[in-house]
Amino acid sequence: MALSGDEKKDVIKKFAREKTDTGSPEVQIALLSIKIDKLAKHLKEHGQDVHSRRGLLGMVGKRRRLLSYLHKRDEKRYKKLIEELKLDK
């Protein structure tokens, strides 16, 4: 369920604000979104996996907080990210 190194590098490269950026809200949200998608697929097959469900809920909450932070700080970046990730907001 973890991201491979290549997947992670591609996401960072796509969403980074500058060349060495790895920790901006955009990058963090994009990485969390991919992890959430993978874990959701896992839970569709393994519905009784309570530990993974708890991890998923934690990731969703963290992504929500980061999105809220980005929305307060810079609405243009928020809207662009929502559009690129195709999130419902």
Buried (B, 14 or more C-beta within 10 A) or exposed (E): EEBEEEEBEEBBEEBBEEEEEEEBBBBBBBBBBBBBEBBBEBBEEEEEBEEBBEBBEEBBEBBEEBBEBBBEEBEEBBEEBBEEBEEEE
